[in-house]
């Protein structure tokens, strides 16, 4: 049978004080006109230590130092099955930075994954008190939880670009918009005029940033956006044929090798008939990752830089806005899945129209 969680009321009973007094000690803040003797304060701290109350790290801070522990919380499963390992490189970067700073990393995994998501609500808030601050990452975060952390001044940083009221949310992200724009411009320069976006539309920040880069690049070239939202590879190929696409950009949620095999079943070759560009590393383990063209997300660097940023926030530094919100460039990957469109599909490029 699970052990009952210790509460502030338990601490108050052991120390022989009110629950409000326990709260005063934990927050290290007394209302005007309220006095607290050193003896009473020590009784509360002793009760916290003896009971094992989860806010015990706060008592350590009051004693004159931090725990040198940074938490990591992921909104999706950190170690998913099926060969997927999206979070691994982030954790590698975090670990390397932690070694340099001489701090420990605590991975919060007790919150159950429900419908693909974790939540900090309920016991999660108290668990965060174990760490001096926390790194958060995940595609589908809870905006209300992030706002709560901001409102309570708990030190945290998000790995990935995120918006908030007043722009107060600290993050280190990847410039998906700029990277996607560049790879689409590359296709346009090769002569492609019917370029599809393969991936579901969503409200999460990475998806909206990628779509923005794709849409804007085509708009500037005088071309229209073509969304292919289907999930099954054969359905994607059917849409590619129906829309007469000569190139597609693929969101990380789609498996490029399954798409490659489905194109082959229709007698279509990559890149002779259809060029394929990946918008970041896929969420799938690939048999031949080196062959795919597109761009790579600097995940290790994002993890390391996010931890360095958080360490400054924990130390109470006044971090400038341009360092509080950092976007890193994605590196272009040449690969072997991009070529000029077949002559029957190609249209004159803008340069060829100049007299």
C-alpha positions in Angstrom: 0.0 0.0 0.0 1.5 3.4 -1.0 2.8 5.6 1.8 0.6 8.6 2.5 2.1 11.9 1.2 3.3 14.2 4.0 1.6 17.6 4.1 2.3 21.0 5.6 -0.3 20.1 8.2 1.8 17.2 9.3 4.9 19.4 9.6 2.9 22.0 11.6 1.6 19.4 14.0 5.1 18.0 14.7 6.6 21.5 15.2 3.7 22.6 17.4 2.9 25.7 15.1 0.2 26.8 12.8 0.2 25.8 9.1 0.6 29.4 8.2 3.9 29.5 10.2 5.2 26.6 8.2 4.3 28.5 5.0 6.1 31.6 6.3 9.3 29.5 6.9 9.1 27.8 3.5 8.7 31.0 1.6 11.2 32.9 3.8 8.8 35.8 4.0 6.9 37.3 6.9 3.9 39.6 6.7 4.3 43.1 8.2 4.0 43.0 11.9 4.6 39.3 12.3 7.7 38.1 14.2 9.2 34.6 14.2 11.8 33.5 16.7 14.9 31.6 15.6 13.8 28.8 17.9 10.4 28.4 16.2 12.0 28.6 12.8 14.4 25.9 13.7 11.6 23.6 15.0 9.8 24.0 11.6 13.0 23.1 9.7 13.6 20.1 12.0 10.1 18.9 11.4 10.5 19.2 7.7 13.7 17.1 7.8 12.2 14.4 10.1 9.0 14.0 8.2 10.7 14.0 4.8 8.3 16.6 3.5 8.8 17.1 -0.2 9.7 20.8 0.3 12.8 19.8 2.3 15.1 21.2 -0.4 13.6 24.6 0.3 14.8 24.2 3.9 18.3 23.5 2.5 18.1 26.7 0.5 17.1 28.6 3.6 20.2 27.1 5.3 22.4 29.0 2.8 22.7 27.2 -0.5 21.1 25.5 -3.5 20.9 21.8 -4.2 22.9 21.9 -7.4 20.1 19.8 -9.0 18.3 20.7 -12.2 15.1 18.9 -13.2 14.1 17.7 -16.7 10.5 17.2 -17.5 9.2 16.0 -20.9 5.5 16.3 -21.9 5.8 13.1 -24.0 7.4 9.8 -23.1 11.2 10.3 -22.7 12.2 6.8 -23.8 9.5 5.7 -26.2 9.5 2.3 -27.9 9.5 1.4 -31.5 13.1 2.6 -32.1 12.2 6.3 -31.7 14.7 8.4 -29.9 13.8 12.0 -30.4 14.7 13.2 -26.9 18.0 11.4 -26.6 20.2 14.0 -28.2 18.7 16.8 -26.1 19.5 14.8 -22.9 23.1 14.2 -24.2 23.6 18.0 -24.5 22.0 18.6 -21.1 24.3 16.0 -19.5 27.5 17.5 -21.1 26.6 21.0 -19.9 25.7 19.7 -16.4 29.2 18.1 -16.2 30.8 21.4 -17.0 28.7 23.2 -14.4 29.1 20.5 -11.7 25.4 20.0 -11.2 23.2 16.9 -11.2 20.2 16.2 -13.4 16.9 14.8 -12.1 14.6 13.3 -14.7 10.9 13.7 -13.7 9.1 10.6 -15.0 6.5 9.7 -12.3 3.7 11.6 -14.1 1.7 9.2 -16.2 1.5 9.7 -20.0 -2.2 10.0 -20.8 -3.1 10.3 -24.5 0.5 10.9 -25.3 1.0 13.7 -22.8 2.2 14.2 -19.2 1.0 16.9 -16.9 2.7 18.8 -14.0 -0.6 19.3 -12.2 -1.3 17.6 -8.8 1.9 16.2 -7.3 4.0 17.6 -10.1 4.2 21.0 -8.6 5.6 19.7 -5.3 8.1 17.5 -7.1 9.6 20.4 -8.9 10.6 21.8 -5.5 13.3 19.1 -5.2 15.2 20.9 -8.0 16.6 24.5 -8.2 14.9 24.8 -11.6 13.6 22.7 -14.4 14.1 22.3 -18.1 10.9 21.5 -20.0 10.5 20.0 -23.5 7.9 18.4 -25.6 5.8 19.1 -28.7 2.5 19.4 -26.9 3.0 21.4 -23.7 0.3 22.7 -21.4 0.3 26.5 -21.8 -1.6 27.0 -18.4 1.2 25.1 -16.6 3.9 27.3 -18.2 2.0 30.4 -17.2 1.7 29.0 -13.6 5.5 28.6 -13.4 5.9 32.2 -14.7 3.4 33.5 -12.2 5.1 31.8 -9.3 8.7 32.8 -10.4 9.9 29.2 -10.5 13.1 29.1 -12.5 12.6 27.2 -15.8 13.5 27.2 -19.4 11.8 25.5 -22.4 13.8 23.6 -25.0 12.0 24.9 -28.1 10.6 28.2 -29.1 7.4 29.1 -27.1 5.4 32.3 -26.8 3.9 33.7 -23.6 2.1 36.8 -22.5 4.6 39.7 -22.3 7.3 37.4 -23.8 8.6 36.4 -20.4 9.0 32.7 -21.1 12.7 31.7 -21.5 13.6 29.3 -24.2 16.3 28.0 -26.5 14.8 26.8 -29.8 15.5 25.9 -33.4 14.8 28.3 -36.2 12.3 26.1 -38.1 10.8 28.9 -40.0 14.1 30.1 -41.5 15.4 26.5 -42.2 12.2 25.5 -43.9 12.2 28.6 -46.0 15.7 27.9 -47.2 15.0 24.3 -48.3 11.9 25.3 -50.2 13.8 28.1 -51.9 16.4 25.4 -52.8 13.6 23.4 -54.6 12.3 26.5 -56.4 15.8 27.3 -57.6 16.0 23.8 -59.1 12.9 24.5 -61.1 10.2 22.8 -58.9 6.8 24.6 -59.1 4.4 22.1 -57.5 5.8 21.5 -54.0 3.7 19.8 -51.4 3.9 19.9 -47.6 3.4 16.4 -46.2 2.2 16.6 -42.5 -0.7 17.3 -40.3 -1.6 20.9 -39.5 -1.5 21.6 -35.7 -1.4 24.4 -33.3 2.0 23.4 -31.7 4.8 25.9 -32.2 7.1 23.6 -34.3 4.4 22.8 -36.8 3.2 26.4 -37.2 6.8 27.6 -37.7 7.5 25.0 -40.4 4.3 25.8 -42.2 5.1 29.5 -42.0 8.5 29.0 -43.6 7.1 26.8 -46.4 4.1 29.1 -47.1 6.2 32.3 -47.2 8.9 30.8 -49.5 6.3 29.8 -52.0 4.4 33.0 -51.7 7.6 35.0 -52.5 8.1 32.8 -55.5 4.6 33.4 -56.8 3.6 29.8 -56.0 0.7 28.3 -54.0 0.9 26.1 -50.9 -0.2 22.5 -51.3 -1.0 20.6 -48.1 -0.9 16.8 -48.0 -2.4 15.9 -44.6 -2.8 12.1 -45.2 -1.0 9.8 -42.8 -0.8 6.5 -44.6 2.1 6.3 -47.1 -0.1 5.0 -50.0 -2.6 7.8 -49.4 0.2 10.3 -49.5 1.5 8.9 -52.8 -2.0 9.0 -54.2 -2.2 12.7 -53.3 1.2 13.4 -54.8 0.1 11.8 -58.1 -3.3 13.6 -58.1 -1.7 17.0 -57.4 1.1 16.3 -59.9 3.7 17.2 -57.3 7.4 17.1 -58.3 8.7 17.6 -54.8 7.5 17.3 -51.2 8.8 18.6 -47.8 8.2 16.0 -45.1 7.3 16.8 -41.4 9.3 14.8 -38.8 6.2 12.9 -37.8 6.1 11.1 -41.2 8.3 8.2 -41.9 10.4 8.9 -45.1 11.3 5.3 -45.7 7.7 4.2 -45.7 7.0 7.0 -48.2 9.9 6.0 -50.3 8.6 2.4 -50.5 5.1 3.5 -51.3 6.4 5.7 -54.1 8.3 2.7 -55.5 5.2 0.6 -55.5 3.7 3.2 -57.8 6.7 3.1 -60.1 8.0 6.5 -58.9 11.7 7.1 -58.1 13.2 9.4 -55.5 14.6 11.9 -56.6 14.1 11.3 -60.4 10.3 11.6 -60.2 9.7 13.1 -56.8 12.2 15.0 -54.7 11.9 14.6 -50.9 13.3 17.0 -48.2 13.1 16.3 -44.5 12.1 19.2 -42.1 14.4 18.0 -39.3 15.3 14.6 -38.0 12.3 12.1 -38.3 10.8 10.6 -35.2 11.7 7.2 -36.6 14.8 5.1 -36.7 16.1 5.1 -40.3 17.9 2.4 -42.2 19.9 4.9 -44.3 19.7 8.3 -42.5 22.6 9.7 -44.5 20.7 9.6 -47.8 18.0 12.0 -46.9 18.2 15.7 -47.9 16.8 18.5 -45.7 18.0 20.0 -42.5 19.1 18.9 -39.1 17.9 20.2 -35.7 20.8 21.1 -33.4 19.3 19.1 -30.5 22.4 18.6 -28.4 23.3 22.2 -28.6 19.8 23.2 -27.7 19.9 21.0 -24.6 23.3 22.4 -23.5 22.4 26.0 -24.1 19.1 25.7 -22.4 20.8 24.3 -19.3 23.3 27.2 -19.3 20.5 29.7 -19.6 18.6 28.1 -16.7 21.7 28.1 -14.5 21.9 31.9 -15.0 18.2 32.3 -14.1 18.7 30.1 -11.0 21.6 32.3 -10.0 19.3 35.3 -10.2 21.1 37.0 -13.1 19.3 39.7 -15.1 19.4 38.0 -18.5 18.8 40.3 -21.5 15.9 39.6 -23.8 18.0 38.5 -26.8 19.6 35.8 -24.5 16.4 34.9 -22.8 14.9 33.9 -26.2 17.5 32.2 -28.4 16.9 30.5 -31.8 19.7 28.3 -33.2 20.2 27.7 -36.9 19.5 24.3 -38.4 22.2 22.9 -40.6 21.4 21.9 -44.2 21.8 18.3 -45.1 22.7 17.6 -48.8 21.7 13.9 -49.0 20.6 12.2 -52.2 16.9 12.8 -52.4 16.7 16.1 -54.3 17.1 16.7 -58.0 15.7 19.0 -60.7 12.2 18.0 -61.8 11.8 15.8 -64.8 11.7 17.8 -68.1 8.0 17.1 -68.6 7.2 18.8 -65.2 9.7 21.6 -65.2 8.8 25.2 -65.9 11.2 28.0 -66.8 13.0 29.4 -63.8 12.9 33.1 -63.0 16.5 33.5 -64.1 15.8 31.9 -67.5 13.2 34.6 -68.2 15.7 37.4 -68.0 16.7 38.7 -71.5 
